Amino acid sequence: MRTSRNVIGTSIYALSTIGTSHCQIVKLGTLGDTYTANILLRGYLKFRKPQIALKLFDEIPQKDAVTWNSLIAGYVNHGDLETAWEVLIRMKHCGFCSDGYTFGSILKGVASNDRLFAGQQLHASIIKTGYEENVYSGSALLDMYAKCNGVIDAHKCFNSMPNRNSVSWNALISGYVETGDHVNSLQLLKSMHSEGVTLDDGTFSPILTLFDSPDFFDLTIQVHCAIIKHGMSYDTSVLNATITAYSKCGSIEHAKSVFDFSDNVRDIVSWNAMLAAYLDHDNRVLAFNLFSQMQISGFEPDIYTYTSMISSCFEEEIKNQGQSLHALVIKRGLEHLTPISNSLMAMFSSPNDNYMENAIKIFEKMENKDQVSWNSMLTALSQHGYSENSLKLFQLMQSGNIGMDYYAFSGALRSCADLATLQLGQQIHGLTIRSGFDSNEYVTSSLIVMYSKCGIIEDARTSFDSSSSSSSHKQNSVTWNSIMFAYAQDGKGDVALDYFSQMREQKVKVDHITFVAVLTACSHVGLVKKGYEFLKNMESEYGVSPRMEHYACVVDLLGRGQRLKEAKDLIRSMPFQPNAMVWKTLLGACRLCGDVELAMEVGRFLLESEPYEHCSYVLLCDLYGSMKKWEEVAVLKKVMKEKGVKKVPGWSWIEVKNQMHAFNADDHSHIQNREIYKMLRELTDEIADLEIYYDLGDLGDDWDWVLEDGLAIL
């Protein structure tokens, strides 16, 4: 007997020798020794061999409570609660009584799977068998309630326990932390300390996650002092939680100090926590330096490291660093990992960049796409104007039974808005209702945009009204911004401004997008003075700093009001250098006001700064054409040809009998191409006969552009 126990005792730590030991035990005929069999059983379960473990379990002639508990605990640890529950029932039928370890193991599985009803059944069994006072089963029961959103019941269990240990206290504290209850969490920490219960990593780590704003900075310092006093400052999990807490409380200096003094106990999570701290505080340079230092120190970046770093590379000026990270990911063979591919795809598809082709290639190469992959690509296609592709992807998601959330519905509805496909938009609206996402504020916002762009402002209003009945939506600016844009772009700026007044009355927090809508509304109804006042008072009165887009809106507003000089003065007074968007807005104002001299000045600047951007050429050609300066138009066209700059053709869509038809300038691909061009010629002949718009003979080469634009409108 001693020989078989020695064999199993020396081999349990290596999977490769468990099978050999098993054979030796069978050969010696000592499998009937329950102690030996139990160790062998736990060995197979430890190395995730549940099928072999179950076969061995059935072969053990003399099972005891340890045998049954080992099998239950093994299945729970593997995440298989159903099988563990079946073993529990079988154990009972075979006449074995559950003990504190049995209840503790099965309750752990119940908590992990959020099965409150099953936990309540076990609670009844615990009371029935008299194990409610057992510290092991009592702590597990408390932990189950806390993790199943039953913190009040967890506290009742805690109060009824005659003997509590640190596990019991920590479980209850974690339960209150999960609900965001600062008061009860900190009160329990204080009581735990006053009763002399040992404070450990399970106590401090959860508490620190509560400190997530500058308001808790002083509390973070106090808890940190307690951590040092109890000798826990070098515990890795507590160290990592402290770094994150200081960062969330606004002190990158304290986070760095904790990180620097942890040189001997850092793990990969410590480095990731410090990286996240730098990135949260927009210190990308320090983050990239730390990323390099991390690898020099011998720590290999993990998935979280790469996704965090890649996700920080959205802005154009650091896009090269993102591309370098992409190369590093490929070099290390990690591009196939879904979270990393998702991050790369999101980086390349950020709204203001021209790397969409890279994002599409990554998506197409992904072997294992998850819901995030599909939703990210659908949203990106919608944002970049690939509306038809976005809707085709949405259809693929539907047919493939891929779970869709509000990102997918919002993206699809925005694409319907861009294409003005009312019938399809209404169908997707019905799908959102059936899926339960119609009440989501982002879906509601997309519905408002879709209906307004399809010319059904009443349905946009209905969508807003139905959402505003929700208390959460009343305080959310997303839907308010959308309805203001809807009315502003419908030429009803006064209604949009009325909504802004209601928004203020209901104390909805405004943001920078709110003021883009407000300034757009002012522009559409010619409220020059009012719009200027909004811009000047944004920061002082509403706490929103003016951005580039706000200045562009006011430049447009002044241009529409024929106040070009004030528009120029406003640009000069901007607190930052104007970008191309502002200059293009001024160029449009020059066209409206007929100021060719200023237009040429702005145009030259744009052509120098963006020599391959077709919009600037088109705007200038349009301006020169309106002034009948055909020589200048010809020069610009020649420059475009020499530089290889092509006018991006405009696309138009029309929905007929629930079918989409797409057209672009000079398009000949449509099945009814001949009929379309025949009708176009008839219309242009009628225009020529009326002679009320242009003397067509004077237009020269520019007539080709008129034809192109005419087809695009059709």
N, C-alpha and C positions, 0 to 999 in steps of 0.2 A: 504493500500500500504506500509506504514511504517513497519507494522508487518511482511510482507513477506520479505522486505529488511533486517530487523533485523535478521530474521531466517537464510537467506542465508549468511549474513555477519558474523555470529558467527560460521557457520559450514563449511565454504569453506576450512578450513585448515585440515579437517579430512575426508578421503575418506569414512570411515565407516558411517559418518552422512550426506554425500551429498545426498545419495538415500533417506534418511528420509526427508531431507529438500525439495527435489524434490517432494516427495509425498504431503507434507504439502502445497507447493506452488500450486500444481495442485488442491488440495482439496479447497484451498482458491480462486481458479480461477484467480490467479494473474500472470499466465505465460505470459499474454499479456503485462506485464510491461517489456519493452525491457532491461532496466538497470538490473533488477533482472535476466532475462533470460541470459544475457551476462555473468554475474558473475557465474551463474550455469554452463554455457557452458565452461568457462575457467577452472572451477574446475574439470570437467570431463577430459578435455584435459591435465591438470596438472598431474593428476593421471593416465595418459595413458589409457584412456577409449574412444578411438576415435569412436568406433561403437555407443556407447550410446550418445556421443557428436553429431554425425551426425544425429541420430534419433531426438534428442532434437532440433538441428538446423532446421530440416524440420518442427518441430511443432511450432516454434516461429512465431507468426502471423505477427509481425511488426519488420522486420530485419532492422538494420542500418549498417553503414560502420564498426562500431566496431564489430558487429556480424560476418560479413564476414572476417574481419582482424583477429579476434580471431581464427576462424576455420583454416584459411590459416597458421597462426603462429603455431597453434597446430600441424598440419601435418608436417610442416617444422621441428619443434623440435623433432618429432618422426622419422625423417629421411625419410619421405614419400613425396618426391618432386613431383612425378607423380600425386598423389591425390591432393596435394596443387595446382598444376598447373591447374587441372581440376576445382577446386573450383574458381580459378582466372578467368577462361574463363566463368564459370557459373555466376559469380558476374557481369562480363561485360554484358552478355546477359540479366541479370535482371535489367539493367539500372543503376547500381552503379559504380561510378568512383573510380579508384584506387587513393590512396593518398600516402604520404610519408611513412606511416607505412606499407601499402600494399607492396610497392616496396621494402622497407627495409627487410621485412620478406621473400618474395619470392627470393630476391637476396641472402639472407643468405643460402637458400636451394640450389640455383644454384652454389654458391661458394663451398659448402660442397661436392657437387656431381661432381664438375669440368665440368660443362656444359656451356662452353664458348658461344656456338651459342645461347643457350636460354638466356644467359645474354646479348648478343648483341641485341636480340629482345626486351628485357625489356628496354635496353638503349634507343632504338628508341621510345618506348612508353613513357618513362620518358621525353624525349625531346618534343615529340608531346603534352603531357599534361602539360608541363611547370614546371615539378618538378626537373629539373636538378640543380636548385639553392637551393633546399631544403637540409639542412645539413644532415638530416637523410637518405634520399634516395641517396644523393650524396656520403655520406660515405660508404653506403652499396654497391653502384656501384663501387667505388674505391676498396673496399675490394674484391669484386667479381673478378675484373680484376687481382688484385694482386695474388689471390689464384688460378686463372686459367692460370698462366704463361703468363700473359699479363701486366707485370709491367710498360712497356712503356705507354700503354693505361691508366693504373691506374694513372701514373704521369700526363697525359694530363687531366684527370678528376680532379685531385687535383688542377692543375693550374687554371682550369675554375671555381672552387668553390669560390663564393664571401665570404662565411663564413665557416671557418674551425674550428673544435674543436680537442681535443686530440685524439678522435677516428679516425678522418681523417688522422692525422699525423702518428699515430701508425699503421694504416692499410698499409700506403705506406712504412713505415720503415720495417714492416714485409714482404712485398712483395720483397723488395730488399734483405733482410736477406735470404729469401728462395732461391734466385738466387746466394747467396754467394758474393754479391757485397758489399765489405767492404767500399769502397770510398763513394758511394751514401748513404749508411745507416748512416755512421758517419757524413756526411755532413748534412743530414736531422736532425739528433740529435742536431747538433750545431745550425742549423737555428731555430729549434723548441724552443731551450733554449733562443736564442737571441730575438725571437718574444714574449717571455713571456708566451708561452703555457705550461700548467702544465705537468711536466714529471711524469709518474706514472708507475705502474707495467707493463702495456702494452707496455711501451716504453723501459724500461731497460731489461726485460726478453728476448725479441728477440735479442736485440743487443749483450747481453752476449754470446749467442750461437755462434756468429761469432768468438769468441776468443778461438781457438782450437789448438794452437801451441805456443811454447815458444816465437815466434816472437811477439806475442800480449800481452806478460806479462805486459809491461808498460802501454798499453792501458787499460788492465783490472784493474790495480790499479787506473788509472784516472777515469774510469767509476764508480768504487767502491766508490771513494771519492765523486763523484756527487750523488751517491745513498744515502750516509750518509748525505750529505748536504740537499737533498730534503726530508729527513725523511722517506726514503723507505727501510732502512736497516732491518727493522723488518717485512717487507711484505714477506710472506712465499714463494711466487713464485719467487720473486727477490732474496731472500736468497738462495734458492735451485739452481737457475741459477748461482749465484756467486760462490758457492762451486764447481760446475761443471766446470765453466770457469777457476778458479785457478788450478784445477786438470789438465785440458787439456793443460794449459800453463806450466805445469811442476812443480808447486809449491804445493806440498801436505801440506806444513807447513801453507801457507796462507789459503788453503781450510779448514784445521783443526781449524785454528783460527776463521774463520767465523762461523764454525759449533759450536764451544765451546761457542761463545758469543750469541748464538741464543736459549738458553735453554728454554725460555718461549714461543717461537713461532714455534718450530720444529713440522713438521708433518711427516708422514711416508715417504714422498718423500725426506725430508731432510736427514733422516737416510739412505735411499737408495742411495742418491747422495754421501754421505760420504763413504758408503760401496764401491760404484763403483770407487770412487777416490782411495781408498786403493788397490783395486783389479787391477786397471789400472796401478798402480805403483808397482805391485807384492809384496805388503805388506799383505800377506795372514794372518799372525799371528794377526796383528792389525785389519784386517777385521773380523776375527772370534771373537776377543775380543769385537769389536763393535757390532757384531751380538748378543752376549750374553747380553751386556749392554743395547741394544735396548729393549730386552724382559723384562729385570729387570725394565726398565723405564716405562713399561706398553704398549709398542707398539707391536702389533701383526704383524709379518712378512707377507707381501703379496706375490703374485705370482712373482713379479719382484725381491723381496728379495731372495726368494728361488732359482729362476733360476740363479740369479747372483752368489750366493754362490756355488751352485752345479756346475756351469760352471767353477768355479775356481779350481775344484778338479780333474784335468786331470793327474797330475803327480803321479807316484807310491808312493812317500814318503808321500803324503797327501791323498791317496785313503781312508784311514781309516776315515778321517773326512767326506769324501763324503758318505761313508756308514752310518756314524752317521746321516748325513742330510737325507739320505734315510729313516732311521728308524724314524726320527722326522716327516718327511712328512707323513709316514704311520700312526703314532700315532695321528696326527692331521687330518687325513682323507682327505688329499689333493692329494693323489697319482693319483686319477682319473682325475685331471685337466691336460688337454693336454699339455700346455707349460711346466709344471713341469715334466710330464712323458718324454717329449722330451729331457729335460735337463739331466734327469737321464740316459736315453738311450744313449745320446751322451757321458756322463761321463764314463759309463761302456764299451763303444765301442771304446774308444780312441785307436789309432793304436798300442801303445806299451804295452798294458795291456792284461791280460788273464781273463777278466770278461765278455766276449762276451755272455755267457749263460745268465747272468743277464739282459743284454740289450734285448736279444731275448724274455725272459719271460715278461719284461715290455711291449714290443711291442705287444705281443700276448694278454696281459690282457687289453690293451687300448680299451675302448669302442668307443671313438671319436678320430679317427686318422685324422690328417690333412696332408697337402702336406709335411710339414716339417717332420712329423713322418715317412711317407713312404720313402722319400728321404734319411733321416738319416739312416734308417735301410738298405736300398739298398747299400748306400755308405759304411756302416760299414761291411756288409757281403763281399763286394768286397775287402776292405782293409785287412780283416782277412783271406782271402783265401777261403771263402765260395762262390766260383764263380758260381757254379751251382745254389745254393739257391738264389744268387743275381739276376741271370737271370730269375729264376722262379718268383721272386717278381716283377721284371720289367714287365713280362708278365701279372701278376695279375693287376698291375697298368694300363696297357694298356686296358685290358678287362673291368676294373672297371671305365674307363673314369676319372681316377685321374689325375689331372693336373701335368704335368712333366716339370721340368725346367732343367737347365744345370747340376745340381747335379745328377739327375737321369740318364741323358744321359751319363755323364762322368763315373759314377759308372758302368753302363751296358757295356760301351765300354772297361773299364779296366778289367772287368770280361771276356769279349771276348778275350782280350789280354792274360790274364792268361791261358785261355783254348786253345788259338790259333785257335779259331773258326772263320775263315775268312768269310764264307758265312753269318753267323749271324751278324758279325760285319758290313759287307757291308749293310745288311738290316737295321740295326740301324742307319748307316750313312745316308741312304736314308730318314729315319724317322726324323733325325735331320734337314735335308734340308727342308723337308715339314713343320716342326715345327718352322723353322726360327732360330734354335740354332746352326747351323753349323758354324756361324761366331764368336761364343763365344770362347774366348781364352782357357778356360778349356776343352771345348768339342774338340776343335782343337788339344789340347795337348793329349787328350785321343785317338783321331783318329791316331795321329802320333805313339803313343805307340802301339796301336792295330795292325796297318799295319806293323810296324817294327817287332813285336814279331811273326807275322804270316809270316815273311820272305819276305814281299813285301815292301822293302825299297823305291822303286820308288813311290808307292802310299803315303808313309809317307812323302816323299819329296814334292809331289803334294799338300798334305794337308797343309804343312807348307807354301809353296809358295803362295797358295790361301789366306791364312790368313795374310801373311806378307804384302799384298797389302793394308790392313787396317792400317790407321795411328795409331790407338790405339794399335794394335798388334805389330807394329814396335818397340814400346817403352816398351813392356811387356816381361819380362824374361821367362814367363811360357812356351810359345811355343818354344822359343830358347833353353831352357834347354832340352825339350823333343826331339828335333831333334838332339841335341848333344849326348844325351843318346842313341838314335836310331843308330846313326852311330858308336858310341863307342862300343856298344854291338854287332854290325854287323862286328866288326873287322876292321873298317875303322876309326881308331882314328885320323888319319891325317885330314880327312874331318871334323870330329867333332871339331878339333882345328881350322880349317879354319873358321867354323861358330863362334867360340869364337872371332876370330879376327874381323869378320864382325860385331859381336855384339858390340864390343868396338868401331869400326869405326862409327857405327850408334848411339852411345851414349846410348845404352840400359843399364839400371841399372842392374848390376849383383847382385846375392844374394848367400847365402851359398849353395843352390842346384846347381847353376851354376858351382861351384868349385868341387862339387862331380862329376858332368859330366866331367869336364876338367881332373880331376885326374884319373877318370875311363878310359878316352881316352888315357891318358899317359900310364896307366898300360897295356892296351891292345896292344899298339904298342911298349912297352919297352922303353919309354922315361923317364928313371929313373932320370937323372939330371934335365930335364925340369920340371918334376912333383915335385921334391924336391924344386926347385926354386919357383914354384907356391905356395906351402905351406908356404914357408918363407916370401913371399911378399904379401900374401893375405890381411893382415891388413894394412900394410904401403902403398901399391900401389893401392889396390882396395877398402879399407875400410870395408872389411869383416873379422870378427874374426874367426880363425880356430875353428872348433868344433870336437867332438869325431869322427864323420864319416869321416872327412878329414884326420885325423891321421890314421884311419883304412885303408883308400884308399892308403896312402903312404906306410904303412906297407906291404900291398898286393903288391904294386909296387916294393918295395925293395926285397920282397920274390921272386917275379917272376924273378927279376934280379940276384938272387943267392947272395944277399947282406944281409945275415941274421944278421950279427953283427950290421950293421947300423940300421936295423929294431929294434933290441933290444935297441940300444942307443937312437933312436927316442922315443920309449915308455918311457924310463927313463926321457927324457927331457920334456915330456908333462906337460903343466901347470895345469893339473887336473889328478885325479886318473883314469887310464884306466878302461873301463868297459869290460864286457864279450865279446862284439863285437870285441874289439881290440885284446883280448887274443885269441879268436877263429881264427882271421885273422892270428895272429902270428903262431898259431898251424898249420894252413894250409900251411904257408910258411915253417915251419919245415918239413912237409911231403914232400914238393916240393924239399927242399934242402937235405933231408935225415938226418937231425940232430935229432937223436932219444933221445939223452940226454936232449936237451933243450925241445923237445916235451914232454918228461915225466914230466919235471919240470912244464911246462905250464899246462899240462893235470891234474897234481895233484892239482894245484891251482884251475882250473876250476871245478874239481869234488868236491872240498871242498866248493867252493862258490856257485855252482849250482848242488847239488848232484842228483837232479831229472830232469835235462835237458838232453834229449836224444842225442842232437847234439854233445856234448863233447865226449860221449861214442863212437858214430859212427865215429867221426873224428879219435879218438885214435885207434879204432879197424882197421880202414882203413889203418892207418899208420903202425901199427904192422903187418897187413896182407901183406902189400907191402914189409916189411922187413923179411917176413916168420917167425915172432915171434909168433907162434901159441899158446904157453903157456900163453903169456900175453893177447892174444885175449880171451882165455878161461877164464882167471881170470876176465877180464872186463865183459864178458857175465854173469859170475856167480854173480858179484856184481850187475849188472843190474837186474838180476832175484830176488836177495834178497831184493833189494830196490823197486821192482815193476816198474822199469823204462822200458818202451817199446819203441822200435824204431817206430816212427810214419811212417806208410807206405807211400811211394810215390805214387802219383796219376798221371795218364796220361789220356789225352783225345784225341779222334780222331773224326773228322767230316766226315761222309760218307753219301752221298746222302741227305744232309741237315738234318742229324740226328746225335746227339751227342752220343758217346760211351765212358764210363768212366771205367778205370781199376786201381786197386791198387795192391800192391805186394801180392802174394798168394791169388788172388781173384778167386772165383768160382761162382760168381753170374751172370755172363753174359750169355745170352741165347745161345751163341755159345761157351760156355765154353769148351766142349770136342774138338771141332775143333781147338781152340786156343792152348790148351795144347798139342794136337797132333803135331801141327806145331812147338811149342816150343821144344818138344822132338827131332823132326827131325833136328832142327837148332843146338841144343846142341850136337847131335850125329855127325853132320858135323864138329863142332868146335873140338870135341874130336879127330876125324879122322885127322884133319889138324895138331893138336898138335903144334900150333904156339904161343898160348898165355900162357897157363899154363899146368903144369902136374897135371891133375885133381886129381890124386891119392894123391898128397901132400896137397891138400886144406882142406881135412877133413871136419869138421862141417861147415866151412865157405862156402862150396858149396851151402848151403841153401840160404845164402845171395845173392850169384851170381844169383841163380834162381829167387829170389824175384826181384832183380834189373832188370834182363832180362825181366820179365813179365811187370814191370813198364814201361820199355822203349817201349815195344810193345803196 
